[in-house]
Amino acid sequence: MKKTDSLTTLRLQNVTTGYRLKGHKIPVGTDYTATLPAGRLTCLLGVNGSGKSTLLRSLSKSQNILEGEIFIGNRNITSVPYSEIGKLIGIVLTERVDSPNMTVYELLSLGRAPYSNFWGSVSDEDRIIIKEAMQIIGIGELADRKVCSLSDGERQKVMIAKTIAQQTPVILLDEPTAFLDYPSRLELMMLMRKLAHENNKTILLSTHDIPLAMQLSDYLWLVDKDRKLVTGTPDELGTRGDIGNSFNRDGVTYNHSTNTFIKK
């Protein structure tokens, strides 16, 4: 897997995410200012409904922001044509792919679409890249399976392999471990960390698995109770109490020293 330009990363400046409905702005997150470091795994944390998925879609230019600016490298993302976005940002969302007759290999081939010719044919180089992506995720045996026959966990791994085949410097993943058992979640998080470090990828991964994120991520983006974006290393957010302030409940509290949630 080729290394990518260390300058290719994402930066938010006073960003407000949200929606427009009948001419009215409906903000979800406000005044986000942060930078995603290249060559590192950053985990995105926040309670349900805090706007993590909205933020990921905004970062991928799948959804317009309400205020502020997003930069990829030193370019404002609004100036980057959609035909080029597919070569810069790969994203795995939680929505299921509706492809009843498509094989896993055919789905992975779509990851090469930004580089294909007018007819969308797959070259010998594309086939090598697709095979490598399957090997990295460990799904070689699924190549000829119909996508509709896959389990949720298998489907998630296939979508991640598709994004790896896309060979973008930036990878965004929305809860990629949601349908995996614990050993598979751990394996996937370790793989994403390795991919970031060894291939200089900028990876942002949203998750509800706080102990695993605290253990394996290099940096954290936390959407707190006020829907503000707090950033730092896992130790910084844990020591300052940001994790506890966002996730503690009556009778349940986060213990940073043990990286666990415990009953009071």
C-alpha positions as CSV (number, residue, x, y, z in Angstrom):
1,M,0.0,0.0,0.0
2,K,1.5,3.3,-1.1
3,K,2.3,6.1,1.3
4,T,0.5,9.4,0.9
5,D,1.4,13.1,1.2
6,S,1.8,14.1,4.8
7,L,0.3,17.5,3.9
8,T,-3.0,16.0,2.9
9,T,-5.2,16.3,6.0
10,L,-8.4,17.9,7.1
11,R,-8.9,21.2,9.1
12,L,-12.0,22.8,10.4
13,Q,-12.3,26.5,11.0
14,N,-15.3,27.8,13.0
15,V,-17.5,25.2,11.4
16,T,-21.2,24.8,12.2
17,T,-22.7,21.6,10.9
18,G,-26.4,21.0,10.4
19,Y,-29.3,21.2,7.9
20,R,-31.3,23.7,6.0
21,L,-35.1,23.2,6.1
22,K,-37.4,25.6,4.2
23,G,-34.8,28.3,4.2
24,H,-34.1,27.9,7.9
25,K,-30.7,26.8,9.4
26,I,-30.9,23.9,11.9
27,P,-27.5,23.7,13.6
28,V,-26.2,20.4,15.0
29,G,-22.7,21.3,16.1
30,T,-21.3,24.8,16.4
31,D,-17.9,26.5,16.2
32,Y,-15.8,23.4,15.4
33,T,-12.1,24.3,15.1
34,A,-9.7,21.4,14.8
35,T,-7.2,19.6,12.7
36,L,-6.9,15.9,11.9
37,P,-3.3,14.9,12.0
38,A,-1.9,12.8,9.1
39,G,-0.3,9.4,10.0
40,R,-2.5,9.1,13.1
41,L,-5.7,7.3,14.1
42,T,-8.2,9.8,15.6
43,C,-11.4,8.5,17.2
44,L,-14.6,10.5,17.3
45,L,-16.6,10.1,20.4
46,G,-20.0,11.5,21.6
47,V,-23.3,10.3,22.9
48,N,-26.1,9.2,20.5
49,G,-27.5,12.2,18.7
50,S,-24.5,14.4,19.3
51,G,-23.9,14.9,15.5
52,K,-21.0,12.6,14.8
53,S,-22.5,11.2,11.6
54,T,-23.4,14.7,10.5
55,L,-19.8,15.8,11.0
56,L,-18.4,12.9,9.1
57,R,-20.7,13.6,6.1
58,S,-19.7,17.3,6.2
59,L,-16.0,16.4,6.2
60,S,-16.5,14.2,3.1
61,K,-18.5,17.0,1.3
62,S,-21.5,14.7,1.3
63,Q,-23.4,17.4,3.3
64,N,-22.9,21.1,3.2
65,I,-21.9,23.0,6.4
66,L,-23.9,26.0,7.6
67,E,-21.0,28.2,8.6
68,G,-17.2,28.2,8.6
69,E,-14.6,26.5,6.4
70,I,-13.2,23.0,5.9
71,F,-9.8,22.6,4.3
72,I,-8.2,19.5,2.8
73,G,-4.5,20.2,2.7
74,N,-4.4,23.9,2.0
75,R,-7.5,23.9,-0.2
76,N,-11.0,24.9,0.8
77,I,-13.1,21.8,0.3
78,T,-15.8,23.8,-1.5
79,S,-13.3,24.5,-4.3
80,V,-12.5,20.8,-4.8
81,P,-14.6,19.2,-7.5
82,Y,-16.6,16.0,-6.6
83,S,-14.6,14.1,-9.2
84,E,-11.5,14.8,-7.2
85,I,-13.0,14.2,-3.7
86,G,-13.1,10.5,-4.5
87,K,-9.3,10.4,-4.8
88,L,-8.8,12.3,-1.6
89,I,-11.4,11.1,0.9
90,G,-12.9,7.6,1.4
91,I,-15.9,7.2,3.7
92,V,-17.7,4.3,5.2
93,L,-21.1,5.1,6.6
94,T,-23.5,3.0,8.5
95,E,-26.1,2.8,5.7
96,R,-26.4,-0.7,4.2
97,V,-25.5,-1.1,0.5
98,D,-28.5,-2.2,-1.6
99,S,-26.8,-4.4,-4.1
100,P,-28.6,-7.8,-4.2
101,N,-26.8,-9.2,-7.3
102,M,-23.4,-7.8,-6.8
103,T,-20.4,-9.9,-5.6
104,V,-17.9,-8.7,-3.0
105,Y,-15.3,-8.4,-5.7
106,E,-17.6,-6.2,-7.9
107,L,-18.3,-4.0,-4.9
108,L,-14.6,-3.5,-4.2
109,S,-14.1,-2.7,-7.8
110,L,-16.3,0.4,-7.3
111,G,-13.5,1.7,-5.0
112,R,-11.4,2.1,-8.1
113,A,-14.1,4.2,-9.9
114,P,-12.3,7.6,-9.3
115,Y,-9.4,6.3,-11.4
116,S,-11.2,4.3,-14.1
117,N,-11.7,5.3,-17.7
118,F,-15.0,6.4,-19.3
119,W,-16.2,2.7,-19.5
120,G,-15.4,2.0,-15.8
121,S,-13.3,-1.0,-16.7
122,V,-10.9,-2.5,-14.2
123,S,-7.2,-2.5,-15.1
124,D,-4.5,-5.1,-14.1
125,E,-3.2,-2.5,-11.6
126,D,-6.7,-2.1,-10.2
127,R,-7.0,-5.9,-9.7
128,I,-3.7,-5.9,-7.8
129,I,-4.9,-3.1,-5.6
130,I,-8.3,-4.8,-4.9
131,K,-6.5,-8.1,-4.0
132,E,-4.2,-6.2,-1.7
133,A,-7.2,-4.5,0.0
134,M,-8.9,-7.9,0.6
135,Q,-5.7,-9.3,2.0
136,I,-5.3,-6.4,4.4
137,I,-8.8,-6.8,5.8
138,G,-8.6,-10.6,5.6
139,I,-11.7,-11.2,3.4
140,G,-10.1,-13.0,0.4
141,E,-12.5,-15.9,0.8
142,L,-15.5,-13.6,0.3
143,A,-14.5,-12.4,-3.1
144,D,-17.2,-14.4,-5.0
145,R,-19.9,-14.1,-2.4
146,K,-23.0,-12.1,-3.1
147,V,-23.1,-8.9,-0.9
148,C,-26.7,-9.7,0.1
149,S,-25.5,-13.0,1.7
150,L,-23.0,-11.4,4.0
151,S,-23.5,-10.9,7.8
152,D,-23.4,-7.4,9.2
153,G,-19.8,-7.9,10.3
154,E,-18.7,-9.3,7.0
155,R,-20.4,-6.5,5.1
156,Q,-18.7,-3.9,7.3
157,K,-15.3,-5.4,6.6
158,V,-16.0,-5.4,2.8
159,M,-16.9,-1.7,2.9
160,I,-13.7,-0.9,4.7
161,A,-11.7,-2.9,2.1
162,K,-13.5,-1.0,-0.6
163,T,-12.3,2.3,1.0
164,I,-8.7,0.9,1.2
165,A,-8.9,0.0,-2.5
166,Q,-9.9,3.6,-3.1
167,Q,-6.4,4.6,-1.9
168,T,-7.3,7.9,-0.5
169,P,-5.0,9.8,1.9
170,V,-8.0,10.5,4.2
171,I,-10.4,7.8,5.5
172,L,-13.5,8.5,7.5
173,L,-15.4,5.6,9.2
174,D,-18.8,5.9,10.9
175,E,-19.0,3.2,13.7
176,P,-17.1,0.5,11.7
177,T,-17.0,-1.8,14.8
178,A,-20.7,-1.6,15.5
179,F,-21.5,-5.2,14.3
180,L,-18.3,-6.9,15.3
181,D,-17.5,-9.1,18.4
182,Y,-14.9,-7.8,20.8
183,P,-11.9,-9.7,19.2
184,S,-12.9,-8.4,15.8
185,R,-13.3,-4.8,17.1
186,L,-9.9,-4.9,18.6
187,E,-8.4,-6.4,15.4
188,L,-10.0,-3.7,13.3
189,M,-8.9,-0.8,15.5
190,M,-5.4,-2.2,15.5
191,L,-5.5,-2.5,11.8
192,M,-6.7,1.1,11.3
193,R,-3.9,2.3,13.7
194,K,-1.3,0.4,11.7
195,L,-2.7,1.6,8.4
196,A,-2.5,5.3,9.6
197,H,1.0,4.9,11.0
198,E,2.7,2.8,8.3
199,N,0.9,4.5,5.3
200,N,0.6,8.0,6.6
201,K,-3.2,7.9,6.3
202,T,-5.4,10.5,8.0
203,I,-8.0,8.3,9.7
204,L,-11.1,9.5,11.7
205,L,-13.2,6.8,13.2
206,S,-16.4,7.3,15.2
207,T,-17.1,4.7,17.9
208,H,-19.1,4.1,21.0
209,D,-16.4,1.8,22.3
210,I,-14.8,4.3,24.6
211,P,-12.3,2.0,26.4
212,L,-11.0,0.7,23.1
213,A,-10.7,4.3,21.7
214,M,-8.8,5.4,24.8
215,Q,-6.5,2.5,24.5
216,L,-5.7,2.5,20.7
217,S,-6.3,6.0,19.3
218,D,-3.6,8.6,18.9
219,Y,-6.0,11.5,19.2
220,L,-9.6,12.0,20.2
221,W,-12.3,14.3,18.9
222,L,-15.1,14.5,21.5
223,V,-18.5,16.1,20.8
224,D,-19.4,17.1,24.4
225,K,-22.8,17.7,26.1
226,D,-22.9,21.3,24.7
227,R,-22.1,19.9,21.2
228,K,-18.8,21.6,21.2
229,L,-15.7,19.8,19.7
230,V,-13.0,19.0,22.3
231,T,-9.7,17.6,21.0
232,G,-6.6,16.1,22.5
233,T,-4.8,12.8,23.3
234,P,-6.7,10.1,25.2
235,D,-4.7,10.8,28.3
236,E,-5.5,14.6,28.1
237,L,-9.2,14.1,27.7
238,G,-9.3,11.5,30.4
239,T,-7.2,13.4,32.9
240,R,-9.1,16.7,32.4
241,G,-12.4,14.9,33.0
242,D,-13.8,15.6,29.5
243,I,-14.7,11.9,29.0
244,G,-16.4,11.6,32.4
245,N,-18.3,14.9,31.9
246,S,-19.7,13.7,28.6
247,F,-20.6,10.1,29.4
248,N,-21.2,9.8,33.2
249,R,-24.7,8.9,34.2
250,D,-26.5,8.5,37.5
251,G,-24.9,5.5,39.1
252,V,-22.3,5.0,36.3
253,T,-19.0,6.9,36.1
254,Y,-15.9,6.7,34.0
255,N,-12.6,5.9,35.9
256,H,-9.7,7.1,33.9
257,S,-7.1,5.2,35.9
258,T,-8.6,1.9,34.9
259,N,-10.2,3.0,31.6
260,T,-13.5,1.5,32.6
261,F,-17.1,2.6,33.5
262,I,-18.0,1.6,37.1
263,K,-21.1,1.7,39.3
264,K,-21.0,4.4,41.9
